[in-house]
Amino acid sequence: MIRVNLLGVAKAKKRRARAPMIEPGGGLMVGLLIGVIVVVAAVQWWRYGQLQREAQQLDADVQRLTAEKAELAQIQAQYETFSQRKELLQARINIIEQLKAQQSGPVIMLNTLAASVSATESLWLTGFEKTGTNISVTGMALSMRAVADFMTRLISSTSFTNVRLRETVQESGRESQNFTFTVEAQIAVPTPPPAPAGAA
């Protein structure tokens, strides 16, 4: 059937809607964006792995340093124990040396006394008495000078202190004059060696 338009106005034909076209540059941008995301994800994953390895290394270092600290603490405890034992042994050694000095004291005293008599001319001893640390020596001499020399030798020695002349008596004989004398002194007590600090 033929239709005739009497009004003389032609109807507009309906146009079909075209599908939107993607511009060539838009796909490239999306690809670049996806590539950047992939690169960033890969870098972050690599960095995460690095941090994990560093954390494991730090844990191993902490364990090693903790073991070294425990070992050093044990060594320090042993050193302190050895130091205490050394101080105790040193104190015992000092006591033993002091006892030995006290034992050798009479020998040294008698040797000093004998040397003083031998070095003095015209003098000899007739008696010796010891009470504690005090001694009393009696003897005879041909002169007072000999008695003075004998006392000077005792004073200059380290075995006697407080040397003093108690009495002297002049005895006249037919051939010579003799002097009887009594000298008193104290035995010098040896000074013990100082004990180390902290010794019991």
C-alpha positions as CSV (number, residue, x, y, z in Angstrom):
1,M,0.0,0.0,0.0
2,I,1.3,3.4,-1.0
3,R,1.0,6.2,1.3
4,V,1.0,9.7,0.1
5,N,2.0,12.7,2.2
6,L,-0.4,15.4,1.4
7,L,1.2,17.9,3.8
8,G,4.4,18.0,1.9
9,V,6.6,17.4,5.0
10,A,8.8,14.5,4.8
11,K,9.1,12.4,7.9
12,A,12.5,12.2,9.5
13,K,13.9,8.8,9.3
14,K,15.0,7.1,12.5
15,R,18.7,6.6,12.8
16,R,20.1,3.7,14.5
17,A,22.3,4.5,17.5
18,R,25.9,3.7,16.9
19,A,28.0,1.9,19.5
20,P,30.5,4.2,21.2
21,M,33.9,3.8,19.8
22,I,37.0,3.5,22.0
23,E,39.6,6.0,21.2
24,P,43.0,4.5,20.3
25,G,44.8,6.4,23.2
26,G,42.4,5.1,25.9
27,G,43.5,1.4,25.6
28,L,47.1,2.4,26.0
29,M,46.4,4.3,29.2
30,V,44.6,1.3,30.7
31,G,47.5,-1.0,29.7
32,L,50.0,1.4,31.3
33,L,48.0,1.6,34.5
34,I,47.8,-2.2,34.7
35,G,51.5,-2.4,34.1
36,V,52.3,0.1,36.8
37,I,50.1,-1.8,39.3
38,V,51.9,-5.1,38.4
39,V,55.3,-3.5,38.8
40,V,54.4,-1.9,42.1
41,A,53.0,-5.2,43.4
42,A,56.2,-7.0,42.3
43,V,58.4,-4.5,44.0
44,Q,56.3,-4.7,47.2
45,W,56.5,-8.4,47.1
46,W,60.3,-8.4,46.7
47,R,60.6,-5.8,49.5
48,Y,58.4,-8.0,51.7
49,G,60.7,-10.9,51.1
50,Q,63.7,-8.8,51.9
51,L,62.1,-7.7,55.2
52,Q,61.3,-11.3,56.1
53,R,64.9,-12.3,55.5
54,E,66.2,-9.4,57.5
55,A,63.8,-10.2,60.4
56,Q,65.1,-13.8,60.3
57,Q,68.7,-12.6,60.4
58,L,68.0,-10.3,63.3
59,D,66.3,-13.1,65.2
60,A,69.4,-15.2,64.6
61,D,71.7,-12.4,65.8
62,V,69.6,-11.9,68.9
63,Q,69.9,-15.6,69.7
64,R,73.6,-15.6,69.1
65,L,74.2,-12.4,71.3
66,T,72.0,-13.9,74.0
67,A,74.1,-17.0,74.1
68,E,77.3,-15.0,74.2
69,K,75.9,-12.9,77.0
70,A,75.1,-16.0,79.0
71,E,78.6,-17.4,78.3
72,L,80.2,-14.1,79.4
73,A,78.1,-14.0,82.6
74,Q,79.4,-17.5,83.4
75,I,83.0,-16.5,82.8
76,Q,82.5,-13.4,85.0
77,A,81.1,-15.6,87.8
78,Q,84.1,-17.9,87.5
79,Y,86.5,-14.9,87.5
80,E,84.9,-13.6,90.7
81,T,85.1,-17.0,92.3
82,F,88.8,-17.3,91.4
83,S,89.4,-13.8,92.7
84,Q,87.9,-14.6,96.0
85,R,89.9,-17.9,96.2
86,K,93.1,-15.9,95.4
87,E,92.4,-13.4,98.2
88,L,91.8,-16.2,100.7
89,L,95.0,-18.0,99.6
90,Q,96.9,-14.8,99.8
91,A,95.6,-14.2,103.3
92,R,96.7,-17.8,104.3
93,I,100.1,-17.2,102.8
94,N,100.5,-14.0,104.8
95,I,99.6,-15.8,108.0
96,I,102.1,-18.6,107.2
97,E,104.8,-16.1,106.5
98,Q,104.0,-14.3,109.7
99,L,104.2,-17.5,111.7
100,K,107.5,-18.4,110.0
101,A,108.9,-14.9,110.9
102,Q,107.9,-15.4,114.5
103,Q,109.5,-18.8,114.5
104,S,112.8,-17.4,113.1
105,G,112.7,-14.4,115.4
106,P,114.6,-16.1,118.3
107,V,117.3,-17.4,115.9
108,I,117.7,-13.9,114.4
109,M,117.8,-12.3,117.8
110,L,120.5,-14.8,119.1
111,N,122.5,-14.3,115.9
112,T,122.4,-10.5,116.3
113,L,123.4,-10.8,120.0
114,A,126.3,-13.1,119.2
115,A,127.5,-10.9,116.4
116,S,127.4,-7.8,118.7
117,V,129.5,-9.6,121.3
118,S,132.0,-10.9,118.7
119,A,132.4,-7.5,117.2
120,T,133.1,-5.9,120.6
121,E,136.6,-6.4,122.0
122,S,137.2,-7.1,125.7
123,L,133.5,-8.1,126.4
124,W,131.8,-11.4,127.1
125,L,128.4,-12.4,128.3
126,T,127.7,-14.3,131.6
127,G,123.9,-14.5,131.6
128,F,120.8,-14.2,129.4
129,E,117.2,-14.1,130.5
130,K,114.1,-13.7,128.3
131,T,110.6,-12.8,129.6
132,G,108.1,-12.4,126.9
133,T,109.5,-9.8,124.5
134,N,111.9,-8.5,127.2
135,I,115.5,-9.7,127.5
136,S,118.1,-9.1,130.2
137,V,121.8,-9.6,129.4
138,T,124.6,-9.7,132.0
139,G,128.3,-9.7,131.2
140,M,131.7,-8.5,131.9
141,A,134.0,-6.0,130.1
142,L,137.4,-4.6,130.6
143,S,136.2,-1.0,129.9
144,M,133.1,1.1,129.8
145,R,133.9,1.8,126.2
146,A,133.4,-1.8,125.4
147,V,130.0,-1.8,127.1
148,A,129.0,1.4,125.1
149,D,130.1,-0.2,121.8
150,F,128.1,-3.3,122.6
151,M,124.9,-1.3,123.3
152,T,125.5,0.8,120.2
153,R,125.5,-2.4,118.1
154,L,122.3,-3.6,119.7
155,I,120.6,-0.3,119.1
156,S,121.7,-0.2,115.4
157,S,120.3,-3.7,114.8
158,T,116.7,-4.3,113.8
159,S,116.3,-7.1,116.3
160,F,116.1,-5.0,119.5
161,T,114.4,-1.9,120.6
162,N,114.5,0.2,123.8
163,V,118.1,-0.9,124.6
164,R,119.1,0.6,128.0
165,L,121.9,0.0,130.6
166,R,120.3,-1.2,133.8
167,E,123.4,-1.2,136.0
168,T,127.2,-1.4,135.8
169,V,129.6,-2.2,138.6
170,Q,133.4,-1.7,138.6
171,E,135.4,-4.4,140.2
172,S,139.0,-3.8,141.0
173,G,141.4,-6.7,140.8
174,R,145.1,-7.2,141.3
175,E,145.9,-7.2,137.6
176,S,143.1,-5.3,135.9
177,Q,139.8,-3.6,136.4
178,N,136.6,-5.3,135.3
179,F,133.1,-4.0,134.8
180,T,130.0,-6.1,135.3
181,F,126.9,-4.8,133.5
182,T,123.3,-5.6,132.9
183,V,121.6,-4.5,129.6
184,E,117.9,-4.7,129.1
185,A,116.1,-4.5,125.7
186,Q,112.9,-5.5,123.9
187,I,112.7,-7.9,121.0
188,A,111.5,-6.2,117.9
189,V,108.3,-7.7,116.6
190,P,108.3,-8.1,112.8
191,T,105.6,-6.3,111.1
192,P,103.3,-8.7,109.2
193,P,102.7,-8.1,105.5
194,P,99.6,-6.2,104.7
195,A,96.6,-8.3,104.0
196,P,94.9,-7.8,100.6
197,A,91.7,-5.8,100.6
198,G,88.6,-7.8,101.1
199,A,90.4,-10.9,102.5
200,A,88.5,-12.7,105.2
